[in-house]
């Protein structure tokens, strides 16, 4: 269970991080 939970939270964290980076890139491109 611990490994499964860690894997799920890790995937969710990675997705959130990718969304944040993408949003920042979009803002930078929009400003430029």
N, C-alpha and C positions, 0 to 999 in steps of 0.2 A: 504493500500500500504506500509506504513512504516513497519508494522509487517512482511509483505511478504518479503520485501527487506531485513530486518534484519535477517529473517530466512534463506534466500538464502545465504547471506554473511556469516552468522554463519556456515552454512554447508560447504561452500567453505573453510572458515578459518580452520575448523576442519580437512577437507581432506588434506589441505596443511600442517597442523601441523603433521598429521599422516605420511605424506610422508617424511617430514623432519626427524622425529624421526626414521622412518624405515631406511632412508638413513644413518643416524648416526649409528644405530645399525649394519647395513651392513658393514660400514667402520670399526667399532670396531671389529667385528667378523673377517673381512678380515685381520686386523692388527694382531689379536691374532692368 
